Amino acid sequence: MTTDEYFKAKKDSIPDYGLSTNKMKVITGKNQKTIIAGPTTMYIEQVPTPFILPFLYLPSTGSNRQAGILIGTFGERQNKGFYLERWGIYVPIGEYLDLESRFGFYTKGSWMIDNRLRYLNRYKYSGNLNFIYEKNINSTKGLDDYSEIENYRITWSHLQDAKANPNLSFNASVNFMSQNYYNNSIYNQNALHGNVNNNQTSSSISLVKRFNNNPLTISLNTSASQNISTGDVTMVLPNLTVTMPQIYPFKPKSGPKKTIWHNIYMDYKMNLQNSLNTTTDDMFTSKMFKNSNNGMKNSTSFGTTSTLFNYFQLGINGNYREIWTTKTIRRDYNASTDKVETFNKDGFKTFRTFDGSLNLTTTLYGIANFKKESMIQAIRHMISPTISYGFMPDFSKDSWGYYGTYTDKDGKKVKYSYFEGNVMGNPSNYENSAINISLANNLEMKVRNKKESSGFKKIKIFESLNINTSYNFAADSLKWSPINASGSSSLFNSKLRVNYAMRVNPYKIVFDTPESTVGHAIDKFGYFTIASYTMGLNFSLDESLFGEKKVIKYKKQGTVRYEKYYFDDENYAHFDMPWKLDVGLNYASTKEYNRNTNVTATVNLSGEISPSPYWKITASTNYDLESKEFGYTRLGFMRDLRSFNINFNWVPISSSYNKTWSFYIGVKAAILKDAVKYEAKNFNDNASF
């Protein structure tokens, strides 16, 4: 018995491996075949091996699913003892469900379960639910390094077919885990896969309802964001939204919208939220609801657009928001404790805000043409200037009633918002009356290129170069905001991607004392100090870097695993050796109001190469140019051995606990990959390579 595809296709007279037995029974039926055999020996290239199975059971290869045993591994680990790991059962449940349940037992007390429920109703929905629980015990009770950790992970994915119900959709993506799961899991592949670098997970469940003859859309969502390092969890439960898209109440019944009245639009959105801030330990307990924060926002926007003098686009926009909440705060200074105390106050309360803006934009083109015989034929510069004015009043004034005051210990009046900390935000405490100026640039040149059918090629010098700033008439001082510039470019046929950004402070920065490390800006314009700048280079390299490869056709071609090899007249083998290398350089310099500059610089490398058609080597690493240290580094080796696969993954550089490696060799065929294999790992037990 063999799964050797070359032997089965009669491309070779000898299989590269086979399972031999003297006793075998084949049970056949409609569209199925089950094989039961006695003691079975593995032969590799017709040579017997010590690998002997006491019996062999190959279940039905028909279309019907059947329950069966899932074969795992066994062995010994330094911190866990002897173990049986990843053994389990597979059970089909009805027509649409199946269950895969695996377990692991360790003689030093650790144990784990891994249950995966999958479901599929064709053309309607599909998904899977996975629950992992571990009792991870390290060392021996009574010793200093003894630890006992409980880990869990819950993932749920549900996807509704878009054609099942266009007016009602339900989708889910849940990923929640204990704080130590990534770094202290018993059966942990996270270091090999790079998951130990993940610090944030997110989950969401959504239900969306649409109507055939109504523009309204109703969506009900719940979401969670988990910080794995700190264990903090932020949930929004529920999040109800009713949306009406833009409508044009004055548009003509037929024909295009020509006048400023025709282009008047409006929309509406209602959003109800209840936010919960909790921790991983308090999840699914009554404590998680202790610090809930809720509110409802009704908002609408309206405006219109028009073309002036054929070249300028004018936009008029306005926004109105009304927030409802059942919780506000009151604040007072307690002289006896010398502290400012905050009191929560229950009761319905509202506030309303609004703002408006005008914007005017156009596009300018400048083209420089050169001589016909020149290498550079033309350069085109496109500029899109935009000037806008925005206004929003100061809602902290007493006339609005949204802010209160208390008297501090020095007798000064201090303002605070009654709605501070509300999930929908609180009214602003400053007036904005500002002109915003921005310039968007694009620079291209046309050069001669014989490879192009037209004989010319366009090269983007700047794909984008954007500059913006603003001037606030309502500010008492420092009316100009920092000048921001950002851009991106692609070079060498988009192999090199360059991103850059800079922020310039136009005011003078002063320090109160020679020892002060943090300063502040004073109202003296014209100093233009660089607050920060960043640059990112990403270079993608492959064999096309050296131009098109000249294809030489040789007469001789290999057979039986050498079909991809061609041999020249001197019998030297020729084959493709694909490779790629991604190089990233990230540099950031931040000064802001500090005396000293904070610099970060890292180099990221990742790539792969196939030195032969059946080999692949992958690697990734990063290097901190400031600390002069390597970060997370991973190496991978893969070899295709006809009927077998070899995989070796190694993480030589990481945090001390996550240095790990794994080795696997096994039959490729799915029916035997769990039975005919050899695996070795260090399981993050701090074992040396």
Secondary structure, 3 states (H helix, E strand, C coil): CCCCHHHHCCCCCCCCEEEEECCEEEEEECCEEEEEECCEEEEECCEEEEEEECCEEECCCCCCCCCEEECCEEEEECCCEEEEEEEEEEEEECCCEEEEEEEEEECCCCEEEEEEEEEEECCCEEEEEEEEEEEEEECCCCCCCCEEEEEEEEEEEEEECCCCCCCEEEEEEEEEECCCHHHHCCCCCHHHHCHHHCCEEEEEEEEEEEECCEEEEEEEEEEEEEECCCCEEEEEEEEEEEEEEEECCCCCCCCCCCCCCCCCEEEEEEEEEEEEEEECCCCCCHHHHCCEEEEEEEEEEEEEEEEECCCEEEEEEEEEEEEEEEEEEEEEEECCCCEEEEEEEEEEEEEEEEEEEEEEECCEEEEEECCCCCCEEEEEEEEEEEEEEEEECCCCCCCCCCEEEEECCCCCEEEEECCCCCCCCCCCCCCEEEEEEEEEEEEEEEEECCCCCCCEEEEEEEEEEEEEEEEECCCCCCCECCEEEEEEEEECCCCEEEEEEEEEEEEEEECCCCCCCECEEEEEEEEEEEEEEEEEEEEEEEHHHHCCCCCCCCCEECCCCCCCCEECCCCCEECCCCEEEEEEEEEEEECCCECCCEEEEEEEEEEEECCCCCEEEEEEEEEECCCCEECCEEEEEEEEECCEEEEEEEEEECCHHHCEEEEEEEECCCCCCCCCEEEEECCCCCCCC
